[in-house]
Structures are given as structure tokens and as C-alpha cells.
Amino acid sequence: MAYTNAAKDAAVNAIRALLTSNIGYVSLHTADPGTTGASEATGTAYARGSSTFPSASGGTGSTGGQASVTARTGSTTAATHVGIWTAVSAGTFVCGIALSVTENFSTAGGTLLYTPTLSAS
């Protein structure tokens, strides 16, 4: 079934409406987060990054602003996925996205710069 651009825009904008003030929070995951946000990285220096999503247009989705996610410290982390949440901590899990390559962080930690996209394709 093919969807029109108007239908795709409506779907993306409905997901975007879950986000408070159109701000989503990007998380790191060490495995597929599924539908619950499982396998989120942890640690004393770990922090989700924020991204603002504009309205969808032309059926291509909504690309957020670049988010800076601080990786954990204290142990090696291999991030395979990112997630989108409604809050900087806890909140509602919106979706998970596989990274094109695994991002490895040493015990010293690091930062992942990621530009998320909400898409109905």
C-alpha cells in the first residue's frame, strides 16, 4: 500500500505531537531497544541529548536538530542504536533507530553527535 505525502506528514506530525514543545531526547542503546527503550546506556556521566523537530513536509519526515549525547564513563560501551524519548530522563519511549556503524566508547567516555529523523516511510 502506498501512502500519499499528506498521510505521511500526518503520521509524522502525530508522533511529533508526543514530544513536549516538539523536543525529543536522544538516548544511546547497547542493543535493539525494541518497543520499550530497553538496553539504554547508563553511568554517572551518561546523559540524553535534546533535539527539536519541525513539522513534516512533503512526505519526507521531520529531521531534528543535531543532538549531543554524552556516553557513559567507567566501562567500555558499544552503542548500536539510538532512541527518541519524550523526556531527558524516564519519559515515554517513541522509537529506536539502528546506527549504521557501532559507536565504541572507552572507559573515558565520549560524545555522540546525532541528527535524528522521524519518518513514516
Solvent accessible surface area in square Angstrom, and as a share of the most:
residue,aa,sasa,rsa
1,M,201,0.90
2,A,101,0.78
3,Y,131,0.50
4,T,93,0.54
5,N,81,0.42
6,A,76,0.59
7,A,42,0.32
8,K,50,0.21
9,D,24,0.12
10,A,64,0.50
11,A,45,0.35
12,V,1,0.00
13,N,47,0.24
14,A,65,0.50
15,I,61,0.31
16,R,39,0.14
17,A,78,0.61
18,L,101,0.50
19,L,5,0.03
20,T,95,0.55
21,S,87,0.56
22,N,46,0.23
23,I,54,0.27
24,G,0,0.00
25,Y,46,0.17
26,V,0,0.00
27,S,0,0.00
28,L,0,0.00
29,H,0,0.00
30,T,59,0.34
31,A,46,0.36
32,D,94,0.49
33,P,1,0.01
34,G,44,0.42
35,T,130,0.76
36,T,100,0.58
37,G,7,0.06
38,A,51,0.40
39,S,47,0.30
40,E,42,0.19
41,A,3,0.03
42,T,86,0.50
43,G,40,0.39
44,T,140,0.81
45,A,42,0.33
46,Y,37,0.14
47,A,48,0.37
48,R,26,0.09
49,G,5,0.05
50,S,59,0.38
51,S,4,0.03
52,T,79,0.46
53,F,1,0.01
54,P,74,0.47
55,S,64,0.41
56,A,10,0.08
57,S,80,0.52
58,G,44,0.42
59,G,14,0.13
60,T,107,0.62
61,G,10,0.10
62,S,1,0.01
63,T,73,0.43
64,G,5,0.05
65,G,38,0.36
66,Q,115,0.51
67,A,1,0.01
68,S,60,0.39
69,V,0,0.00
70,T,51,0.30
71,A,0,0.00
72,R,59,0.21
73,T,46,0.26
74,G,67,0.65
75,S,40,0.26
76,T,94,0.54
77,T,3,0.02
78,A,41,0.32
79,A,0,0.00
80,T,39,0.23
81,H,30,0.13
82,V,0,0.00
83,G,0,0.00
84,I,0,0.00
85,W,22,0.08
86,T,22,0.13
87,A,31,0.24
88,V,92,0.53
89,S,78,0.50
90,A,78,0.61
91,G,43,0.41
92,T,78,0.45
93,F,28,0.12
94,V,29,0.17
95,C,39,0.23
96,G,34,0.33
97,I,46,0.24
98,A,68,0.53
99,L,28,0.14
100,S,118,0.76
101,V,96,0.55
102,T,67,0.39
103,E,58,0.26
104,N,109,0.56
105,F,19,0.08
106,S,66,0.42
107,T,79,0.46
108,A,87,0.67
109,G,17,0.16
110,G,31,0.30
111,T,74,0.43
112,L,17,0.08
113,L,106,0.53
114,Y,41,0.16
115,T,64,0.37
116,P,0,0.00
117,T,57,0.33
118,L,5,0.03
119,S,59,0.38
120,A,34,0.26
121,S,127,0.82
